[in-house]
Structure formats: structure tokens, C-alpha cells
């Protein structure tokens, strides 16, 4: 296996996602380019940690015959929340590259292969991918614009296609060189999510901006061939969640701007507000005139 060894970190916090967690791990173990290891970090839920440790007790050694890597179950060593869970995974990881996968997502078979290819360039410090929504109802709600797919943790209409440079990667489908954390530190606690509480975010944005400042020549990429499929539960298909999540995103952006300054902290958001959203409004008006569902 050529290229960097990749450790995959999956953070989990609730037994309600048990089947999702198992599916996420299985998708990593089925990669065309095997991971070095999978680290399951459990966020202050001892019952879930013990259950996962029992589930994967026979996966603590590398399986040479199958190419499947070790699965280790860890407790979040920091304060409650996604950022500290990711930092726990980073500290325990042995790979030159650390990749992150949401606990309610599954990766396509070539996910890690596309990440690894990008790291052939030594300037590349982070690589993200494309996240596709899997709606619980089986279809996108008519009223839900693709420009707002970030609300449910997915890649939204308006992002550039292909393998392109970006300000920041999106945390549920991302990877970083270990040296990136040596240069910039880990994820900031107090910005990202904390279980089922107010759905904050942007911890990866803040980290990527710090990284670019610490390493001015660093290249951060998104490769839309590195695909994961992210489950969107039924509760998130309703306008109430949409309203709550967008409000929380505003709070998160304010925290990021306070941390790293409004210039870089809101750079991509200005493009989104001045280019992506107006294009979406125009498309909606056109769809309304053509009597298409959801246009108005």
C-alpha cells in the first residue's frame, strides 16, 4: 500500500445510532485502500463505550489476510462535545493522515483512495469530500433548497466541483495530515456540537483558518470523488429544525469571526450570500413560474 497511512476517527455519543455506527465502521473496513485503523471515540456515554468495546473486541489486531485494520474504542478524554472527541482520536491515532467520518454516514469504497492520492503533493495539509444526503422519507422535501444542504451536514449546491482549493473542509467528511495539528493545534472546544444540544458547528472552519495562518503555504482541498452518504433523520426534514440549525450557524459564525477575525472568518460566507443564494432565488422563481414543486 503506497502513500500515507490513514487513521479514521468516528465520534459517537448515543445508542440511538447503534446500527448507523456499525454501518459507518463497516464502510471503512470495506475500503479499496485500507485504513491503518478505525478509532471509535465515545462521548461520555459509558454504556455505549462498553457495548462497542464488546462488539469489536476481536478486531484489536490487524487482519493481514483480509486487509482489514484494527478497530479501537476510546472514551472522549476531554469535555463533552464533538471537538474534544475528535481531539481524543487525533491524540490516539497512529497514521500520518487522520480522516473523520460521521457516525451516521457511510463512505463509498474509494473514499480513502481519493484522499490518499491528494496527499502525494507535500503542500496538501487537508482534504475533504462530497457528502450526499440520504433522506429518511426517501426523497428531498419539495421546499428544501439544495443551496441549504449544509443545514443537514451535506455538500450544498454552489460549491465548486472536482478537486479544488478551498478555505476550509467540512468536518464530517474530511482528513488532515498529522503535522497540521502539530502546526495549528486541535479542534477548538466551545464552538462545535455537544450531543443533542443546540446544533452549533464551524469547528473545522476555525481550525482550517488557524492552519492557513500557521502554514501560509498550506493547500486545503475538496475532492468531490471522495463521497460519503449521510443519513438525514425525519426530524431534520422539517422547517422547525431548518430554522433552529440556521440560527445556530449564525451563532457559530460569530464565534469563528471572534476567534480568527471577520476577514477570513466570513470570507466564504460573503461569496455564499452574494453569489450562491441569489442564483438559488433565481432558480426558485423560474421553478415557480413553471409550476414546479417547491419553486415558490
N, C-alpha and C positions, 0 to 999 in steps of 0.2 A: 504494500500500500504506500504510494508516494504522497508527498505533501504533508501538512501538519497533522498531528494527532488532535482529534476533536473530542472534547468532553461536552455532553449535552446535559443541561440543567433544566429540570421540570419542577416548578414550585406548586405545591398543593396545600389546601387548607381545610377541605371539608369532605366527609364521606359521601355527601350527596353526589359527588362527581366520581365515584369509585370506578364505574365502567369507563368513563372518559379517561381517567388516569391510566388504566390498564391499556386502553387503545393507544394513548399517546406513547407509552413505553414500547408497545409492540411495533408502532410505526418507526421508531428509532432503531429497533433491533432488526427491522427488515430493510434497512438502507442498502443501496447498491455500493456505497462506500461506508464501511462500518465505522461506528463511533468507537473511540477508545473506551468510553464508559458512559453510563447514564446515571446521573445523580438526582434522586428524588428528595427534595427538601420540603419538609412538612412544617407548616407554620403554626406552632404552639397548639398542636392537637395530638396528644399522646396516644389516644385511641387509634387514630388514623396511622400514626407512625408505626405503632406496634403491628397493626394489620398489614401494612405494606411490607414491613420487615419480614413478617411471616410469609407473605406472598412471594417475596423474592429471595428467600433465604438460600435457595440453591443456585443463585445467579451471582455469587460473590467471587467467582473466578472466571477468567477469560476462557471462552469455549473455542479452542483452536479449530476444531473440526467444522463448526458452523459459522465461524466468523462473528458470533455474537459477543458483545462486550459485557463487562461486569455491570450490574445494577446495584447501586448503593443507596440506602435510605438514611437520610440525615434529619436531625431536628434543626430548625432555624435557631442559630446561636445568638441572634440579635433581637431587637424589639419586634413586636408583631408587625407584619406587613410584607408586601412583595419585595421591596427594595432590600430589606435585610435578609430575606430568604435567598435572593439572588446572590448577595454578597457572601452568604454562607456557602453556596455552591461554588462560587469563584475561589474561595479560600481552600476548598477541598479538592478542586479539580486538578488533574494531572496533565491535561492536554495543553498544547501550545495555543490552541484556539478553544474558546468557551462559547457554545451555542445555547440559545434559550428557546424553549418551546412551551407554549401554554398548556396547562393540564387538561383543557377541554378542546384540544386540537390534535390533528394527525398530520404527519408530514408525508408528502409524496416520496416515492422511492429514491429519487435522485436529489433530494433536498441537500444533504451534506456534500454530495459530489460537486454541486454548483458553488456552494460556499468554499470548498477547498480549492477549486480552480482559481477563484478570485485572489486567494492569498499567495498565488505564485508571484504577484507583484509585492515586493517588500514594503512598499509605501502604504499598502492597504491595511488599515487598522480595524475596520468594522465592515461587515457585510450583512444586509438584511434581505428579506424575500417578499413574496406576494402572499397575502392572506385572503382566502376566499370564504365568504360566509356560507354556512350550512343552516338554513332557516328551519326551526322546529316545526313550523307549519307546512314545510315542503316547498314554499315559494316566497319570494320577496314580497312584503306588503306593498300594495299599489302606491301608497302615499310616501314610501320611504325612498328618498333620492339616493342614487349611487354616490353622489358627492359627499354624503354623510356616512358612508360605511365605516369611517373611523369611530363612529359612536359605538359600534358593536365590535371594535377591535380588529377591523379588516381594512384592506387596501381600498382606498376610495378613488372614484373617477377624478382624473386631473393630475394624478401622479405620473411622472414620465415613465415610459416603457423601456424594456431592455435592461442592460446593465449600465447604470448611470450613477454619477456622483450626486450625493445628497448632503444636506446639513446634518440630518440625523436618521438613524434606522428606527424601526418600530419594534418595541421590546418583546412582543410575543413570538416574533419570528426573526431572530437576529443572532449575530455572532460577533465576537471581538477577539483580537489577539490578547493573550495574557499580558503582554507588555503594555497594552492600552491601559489596563488597570494599574500597572506599576507607575505609569506616567500621570494618570488623571485621578486615581483613586476609584472607589466603587460607586454604586448607586446611592444617591442621597436619600436617607430616610426622612420621612415627613413630607414627601411630595407624592409618592405613588399610592397604590391601593393598599387597603387594610381589610382583607376579607370581604364581607358583605356590607361594609360601611359605605359612606359617600364615595362614588366611583371616580376618585381622582386618577391622575395619570401624569405623563410627561417626564417621568424619572429618566427615561432613556434619552429624551431631548436634552435635558440638563447635563447628563453625562457626556453626550456627544459634543456639546459646545465646550465643556471643560477640556475634553480630549483634543479638540482642534486648537484650543489655546495653548495647551501644554506641548502639543506636537504640531506646529504650524504647517508642516509638510504632509500631515496625515491625509490619507484618502479614505473616505467613507462611501460605500456603495450600496445600492439596492439592485439585486438581480431578480427580475420577475419570473425566472425559471425555477427559483427555489421556492416551491409552493407548499403551503400548508392549508388545511381545511379546518376552519374554526366554527364550532357549534354555537349557534345563537339560540338561547332558550326562549320559550314562548313569551316570558315576561318582558324580554327586551325588544319584542316586536311591536310594542305599544307606545303611543305618544308620551305617556307619563314617564317612561324610562328615558326616551329621547330627550325630553325637557330636562330631566334630572342630570343626565350624563353631559349634555352640552353646557349646562350651568357649572357643573363640576370641572369641566375642561377649562372654562374661563378662569376659575379659581386656580387651577393648576398652572395655566399660562402666566398668571400674575406672580405665582411663586417662582417660576422659572425666570421671569423678567427681573424679579427682585434679586435672584441669585447671580445671574450672569449678565444682566443689563438688557434693556429693551431692544437694542440694536440687533444682536444675534438672537436673543430670546424670542423675538416676534418676526424675524426675517421671513421664514416660510409662511407664516400666518398672513403676512401682508400680501404675498402672492396669491394665497388661497382666497382671501377676501376680495381682491381686485381682479382676479382672472378666473379662478375656478368657479366660484359662486355665481358671478354674472353669466358665465356660459351655461351653468345649470339652470338659472332662471330663464334664460332664452330658450333652452330646450323644453322646459316645463310649459312655457307659453305656447310654443309650437305644438306640443302634445295636446294642450288644452284645445287649441283651435282645430286639431284633427280628431278631437273627442276620444283621445286615448286615455286608458285608466290612469289615474294619478296625476294627470297633467296639471290640473288646477292646483 
